[in-house]
Amino acid sequence: MHSETNIRVRYAETDQMGYVYYGNYAQYFEVARVEALRDLGVTYKSLEESGIMLPVLKLEVDYHKPAKYDDLLTIKTTIKKPLIKFEFHFEVYNEQKELLTTGNTTLVFIDMKRNRPTKAPQSILDLFEN
């Protein structure tokens, strides 16, 4: 499953050099992840209402080139078929189509009543069968 999200770099997200501060990529990935799920027809809100949470288990980021203030970034998101873990891969490009950053997040399905890991809901698994 693939999705694309655009984000314009705001001044407050940059450091003294005018580059995106490295810690902001986690937020960019979150925006892209939420929108990728929305493209599939799933929202975090609906998951939580059904008793499922998705906390981040792991975040990995590789910085290739800096993103700068006012750049329009395209974040390409690829989602691997989930089971108990839900893996997302990200590629961040600028308007010149240069690859700036890559990253991965791994989330885990948590049953909110038991506060324990659980299998992905069947409704999500079904999305990957088509």
C-alpha positions in Angstrom: 0.0 0.0 0.0 1.4 3.4 -1.0 0.4 7.0 -0.1 1.8 10.5 -0.6 1.5 13.5 1.7 2.7 17.0 1.2 4.0 19.2 4.0 5.5 22.7 3.7 8.4 23.4 6.1 7.5 26.2 8.5 10.0 28.6 9.9 9.5 27.3 13.4 10.6 23.8 12.3 14.1 24.9 11.3 17.3 25.4 13.1 19.7 28.3 13.0 21.1 27.1 9.6 17.6 27.1 8.1 17.5 23.3 7.9 14.6 21.3 9.3 15.5 20.3 12.9 16.1 16.6 13.0 13.5 15.9 15.6 10.7 17.2 13.5 10.9 14.3 11.1 9.1 12.1 13.7 6.1 14.5 13.4 6.3 14.6 9.6 6.2 10.8 9.6 3.2 10.8 12.0 1.3 13.1 9.6 2.1 10.9 6.7 1.2 7.7 8.6 -2.2 9.2 9.7 -2.9 10.3 6.1 -1.8 6.9 4.7 -4.3 5.2 7.0 -7.0 7.7 6.1 -6.3 6.9 2.4 -7.1 3.3 3.3 -10.3 4.3 5.0 -9.0 3.9 8.6 -8.6 6.6 11.2 -6.9 6.5 14.5 -10.1 7.8 16.0 -12.1 4.8 14.7 -9.4 2.4 15.9 -9.4 3.9 19.4 -13.2 3.8 19.5 -13.0 0.1 18.7 -10.6 -0.4 21.6 -7.3 -0.5 19.7 -4.3 1.8 20.3 -1.2 2.0 18.0 1.8 3.1 20.0 5.2 3.5 18.3 7.5 0.7 19.1 10.5 1.8 16.9 11.5 4.8 14.9 14.5 4.9 12.5 15.6 7.9 10.4 18.4 8.3 7.9 19.2 11.9 6.8 20.6 12.2 3.3 20.2 15.9 2.5 18.6 18.7 4.5 15.1 20.0 4.0 14.9 23.8 4.3 12.5 26.5 5.3 9.6 26.8 2.9 10.4 23.6 1.0 7.3 21.7 -0.1 8.1 18.1 0.9 6.5 15.0 -0.5 6.4 12.1 1.9 5.9 8.8 0.2 4.6 6.2 2.6 4.6 2.4 2.1 2.7 0.2 4.5 3.6 -3.4 5.0 0.8 -5.9 5.7 0.2 -5.9 9.5 -0.2 -8.8 12.0 0.6 -7.6 15.5 3.1 -5.0 14.3 2.3 -2.3 11.7 5.4 -1.2 9.7 5.6 2.1 7.7 8.4 3.1 5.4 8.9 6.8 4.5 10.8 8.6 1.8 10.9 12.4 1.9 11.5 14.4 -1.3 11.8 18.1 -2.1 10.3 19.8 -5.1 13.3 19.0 -7.2 12.6 15.3 -6.5 15.8 14.9 -4.5 15.6 12.2 -1.8 16.2 14.0 1.5 15.3 11.5 4.3 14.2 7.9 4.7 12.7 6.4 7.8 10.7 3.6 9.3 8.2 3.3 12.1 6.9 0.2 13.7 3.7 0.3 15.7 2.0 -2.4 17.7 -1.7 -3.1 18.0 -2.7 -2.8 21.7 -6.0 -4.0 23.1 -7.0 -1.1 25.3 -9.0 -3.2 27.8 -6.2 -5.6 28.5 -3.3 -3.2 27.7 -1.6 -6.1 25.8 -0.5 -6.6 22.2 -3.2 -8.1 20.0 -3.6 -9.2 16.4 -4.6 -6.5 13.8 -8.3 -6.1 13.5 -9.8 -8.2 10.7 -11.1 -5.0 9.0 -7.5 -3.8 8.6 -6.2 -7.2 7.5 -9.0 -7.3 4.8 -7.6 -4.1 3.3 -4.4 -5.9 2.4 -6.1 -8.8 0.7 -7.4 -6.8 -2.2 
